[in-house]
Each structure stands twice: as structure tokens, then as C-alpha cells.
């Protein structure tokens, strides 16, 4: 039972950290244009 006093606050901190990282990624534009990045690896960058 004593372990719950440790695990519950740790899980709350973990959820808040994940939520904060997701909010940061969305606010900095990490998910703005995901289709272009998927197609970028298919293009040939070398000049002939």
C-alpha cells in the first residue's frame, strides 16, 4: 500500500510531462506538413 504513495504522484508527473511535450511539439509546428516529409525521401537530391 505504501508504494501507491510513490507511484500515483510519479504517474501524474509523467502524464503532465508527456502532455507538455505534446503541446510544445504542436505549438512549434512539428506536425504542420507531415505529408511533404514523407515524400521527401522519395525524391532524388543529387544533381546529374
N, C-alpha and C positions, 0 to 999 in steps of 0.2 A: 504493500500500500504506500510505503514511503517513496517508492520510485515514481509514483504518479505526480508527486510534488515537483519532481525534476522534469519528467517527460512532457507534461502538459505545457508548462511555460516554454520549453525548448521547441515544441511543435508550433506554438503560436508565433514565436520569433522566426522560425523557418518559413511559415506561411507569409508573414509580413515581409521577409526578405525577398521571397520569390515574387510577391505582388509588387514590391518596389522595383525589382529588376525588370519585370514585365512593363510596368508603367514607364520606366526610363527608356526602355527599348522602343516603345511606341512613340514617346514624345520626341526622341531624337531621329525618328524616321527610318528605323531599321526595317520596317515592313511596308514601306511606301511602294516599291516597284519590285516585287519578287519574281515576276514573270521574265523581266529582262535579264536578271541574274541567272535564271535557269537556262536561258537561250545563249548567254554569253559564252559558255563553254563549248558550244557547238560551232561558233564562228572561228575562222582561221585568222589569226593575228599576224602571221608572218607575211612579209612583202615578197612577191616573186622576183 
